[in-house]
Amino acid sequence: MLAYRHEPECKRAFADFYWRILLYIASIITLAALAFGIWELSAVLEDWGAADAGAAASVKPVPALNKTQLQDTLEKFQSRARHFESLRASPPEIADPSR
């Protein structure tokens, strides 16, 4: 068939053979990519599970805030709120950069 591929009678058979080879190669590549993706996904999921188990064992409870830290934090928030209100009441004079 390959030797007579230039003959009109053999072109259809040769084209059909060529088309089937292309389909088989595309199928093999698709299946290989799918298998590789599943393999990589399972490896990632296995590592993720091991990381979660290790992280869960090493997690320590966060200590609660004491009253002094809480009061300092609240004062900082109040200070920011006062600063914001003062800026809103009298905005700073900024030179126009286009002039």
N, C-alpha and C positions, 0 to 999 in steps of 0.2 A: 504494500500500500504506500509506503514511504517512497519507494523507487518510482512509482507511477503517479505521484502527487500532482504532477503538472497536467495529467490527462483529465479531461472534463468528467469522465465516468467515475473517477476515483476521488474527485474533490469533495463530494458529499460525504462519502465514508470517512475521508481524512478529516473533514471539518467536524463530523460527529465524534470521532475518536478524540480529536483535540479538545472539543467542548467538554467531553466527559472527563478527560484528564484534568482540565482546569477546575471542574466542579469537585472532583475528588481532592485535589490539592487545597482548594478553598475550604472544604469540609474538614480536612485534617488540621489545617491551620486554626480554624475556628474552635475545634474541639481541644486542640492543644492550648490555645489561649484561655479557654474556659477552665480546663483542668488546672492550669498554672494559677489562674485567679483564685480558684477554690482552695488550692493548696496554700497560697500565700495568705488568704483570708483566715484559714484555720490556724496557721502559724501565729498570726497577729492576735487572734482571739485567745489562743492558748497563753501567749505571753501576757496579754491583758489580764486574764484571770489570775495568773501568777503574781502580777504586779499588784492587783487589788488585794490579794490575800496577804502579801507582804506589807502593803501599806496599811491594811486594817490592823495588823498586829502591832505596827509601830506607832499608831496614832495615840497621842496622849490627850487627856481632856484639857481643855483650855481653862486656866484658872479664872475665877470670877473677878470682876473689878471690885476694888475696895472703894470705900466712900470718898477718899481723897482723890483717887484717879477719876472717879465719876464727876466729882465737883469741878476738878480742873478742866475736864472735857466740856462740861456744860458752860463754864465761864468762857472758854475759847469760842464756843458757838455764839454765845451772847455778844462777845466782843466783835465777832465777824458781822453779826446782824447790826450792831450799832454802827460799825464802819460802813456797811452797805447803805444804811439809811442816811448817814452823813454825806456820802458820795451822791446819793440820789437827790438830796435836798440842795446841795451846792456842788454841781459837777466841776471838775478841774478844767481850767482854761487850757486848751490844746491848740497850738497854732495850726492853721489850715495848710497842709502840705502842698496844695495846688497853687498857692500864691507865692 
